[in-house]
Amino acid sequence: MNKLIVPVLVAVVLAGGAAAQAHQRGEQEARAQQAKQAAKAGPYRSVESSGQLKRGEQLPPRYRTHHFVVENWKAHRLTEPPPGHQWVQAGSDFAMVAIATGVVQEVLVGR
């Protein structure tokens, strides 16, 4: 009977090790895929993902067109944007955005 139990136990242990290696490989591939997607998306999160303007996120390209840029910032009681920045209106919110990168520097909600 021992001759039958020992080979079965060895087979179970080896099969479990192979399954663990396959699972680990799958996790490594998933992490690599996430890293590729993050690298492709760039270092900034998109406003598209949350639906809200937040500091540090990248403004969607559709808001970076001239149509949404606030030229008369004084009329909206906004501060003068520093060089390289502009005010953009998205609904009732205003965001100060870096012109070159589209990164939101400041958000004024519901003004």
C-alpha distance (Angstrom), angle and dihedral (degrees) to the residues before:
residue distance angle dihedral
M1 . . .
N2 3.85 . .
K3 3.80 88.0 .
L4 3.81 88.6 61.6
I5 3.83 99.2 42.0
V6 3.81 97.8 50.1
P7 3.85 96.1 55.6
V8 3.81 90.9 45.4
L9 3.82 91.6 51.5
V10 3.81 91.5 47.6
A11 3.82 90.5 50.9
V12 3.81 91.6 49.6
V13 3.82 92.3 49.6
L14 3.82 92.5 47.9
A15 3.81 92.7 46.7
G16 3.81 90.5 50.1
G17 3.81 91.0 51.7
A18 3.79 92.0 50.2
A19 3.81 90.8 49.3
A20 3.81 90.6 50.1
Q21 3.79 90.9 50.9
A22 3.81 91.2 49.7
H23 3.82 90.5 49.3
Q24 3.81 91.1 49.0
R25 3.82 90.7 49.4
G26 3.81 89.5 51.3
E27 3.81 91.3 52.0
Q28 3.81 91.3 48.8
E29 3.80 91.1 50.7
A30 3.82 90.9 48.9
R31 3.83 91.0 51.0
A32 3.79 90.8 48.5
Q33 3.81 90.7 50.3
Q34 3.83 90.9 50.6
A35 3.80 90.7 49.3
K36 3.81 90.7 51.6
Q37 3.81 91.5 50.7
A38 3.81 91.9 47.8
A39 3.80 91.4 49.3
K40 3.78 91.4 49.2
A41 3.82 91.8 49.1
G42 3.79 92.1 53.1
P43 3.78 130.9 -128.3
Y44 3.81 94.3 -61.2
R45 3.77 129.9 74.9
S46 3.77 114.1 -126.1
V47 3.79 124.3 -117.1
E48 3.80 84.6 -134.4
S49 3.80 90.4 71.7
S50 3.80 95.9 58.7
G51 3.79 103.2 22.0
Q52 3.81 90.9 -132.8
L53 3.76 132.5 94.8
K54 3.79 110.3 -113.5
R55 3.76 132.1 174.0
G56 3.80 112.5 -97.2
E57 3.79 95.2 23.2
Q58 3.77 123.8 113.7
L59 3.78 116.7 -108.4
P60 3.83 114.3 -125.0
P61 3.81 113.2 -104.5
R62 3.81 92.2 -116.1
Y63 3.83 89.9 66.3
R64 3.79 91.6 49.0
T65 3.80 93.2 68.2
H66 3.80 119.6 105.3
H67 3.82 90.4 -105.8
F68 3.83 92.3 72.8
V69 3.81 98.3 37.8
V70 3.81 113.4 109.3
E71 3.80 106.5 -134.7
N72 3.82 96.3 172.4
W73 3.80 98.6 52.5
K74 3.83 92.3 159.7
A75 3.82 91.5 63.3
H76 3.81 88.7 57.6
R77 3.83 91.2 46.8
L78 3.79 91.7 -115.0
T79 3.78 125.5 147.8
E80 3.76 120.2 -107.2
P81 3.81 108.9 -88.3
P82 3.81 114.8 -120.9
P83 3.81 118.7 -113.9
G84 3.79 111.1 -68.6
H85 3.81 93.4 25.0
Q86 3.78 136.1 92.0
W87 3.79 138.9 -174.1
V88 3.79 115.9 -110.8
Q89 3.80 125.8 -168.7
A90 3.80 118.5 -142.0
G91 3.78 109.1 177.2
S92 3.79 107.2 -53.1
D93 3.82 92.6 -22.5
F94 3.78 127.8 91.8
A95 3.77 124.2 -153.4
M96 3.78 130.7 -170.2
V97 3.78 104.3 -138.8
A98 3.79 133.8 -171.8
I99 3.80 104.6 -117.2
A100 3.81 96.1 -145.2
T101 3.82 98.8 47.6
G102 3.80 105.4 19.8
V103 3.80 91.0 -128.9
V104 3.81 114.0 153.7
Q105 3.82 110.9 -121.6
E106 3.80 100.0 176.4
V107 3.82 135.9 7.9
L108 3.79 128.3 -156.2
V109 3.79 109.7 -168.5
G110 3.79 122.7 -147.0
R111 3.79 100.9 -9.6
